[in-house]
Amino acid sequence: MKIKNKNNCKKIKLADSYLKRLKGLMFKKNIDYGLLIETKLGSSIHTYFMNFSIDIYFIKNNIVFEKTTLAPWSFYKPKKEADYILEFKSNDFKIKKGEEILITRNNQEYLKALRI
């Protein structure tokens, strides 16, 4: 899978099972991709057992409605529930207000989102 905005294109991995969502980016030493989490039971997120800070984008109805940056060993709950959570190593992929992003899977549109 890939995510693309006006000036950037980045590989992403999909966390679409319980185990993948549970593990997330824990224990990774470094990453060169983003992680898209399909939320099922809630949108709170933690960075326990992580070795680096991450930027987190919360998506509802194809709109990025909230962004935060978390240091390792932190916890965050967004103001409302998200359909998807998008995680990148801090400062690795910037999404500006109003900028369109496109997530593709096998060259097919998977999720199209606008940041408000």
Secondary structure, 3 states (H helix, E strand, C coil): CEEECCCCEEEEEEECCHHHHHHCCCCCCCCCCEEEEECCCCCCEECCCCCCCEEEEEEECCEEEEEEEECCCCEECCCCCCCEEEEEECCCCCCCCCCEEEEEECCEEEEEEEEC
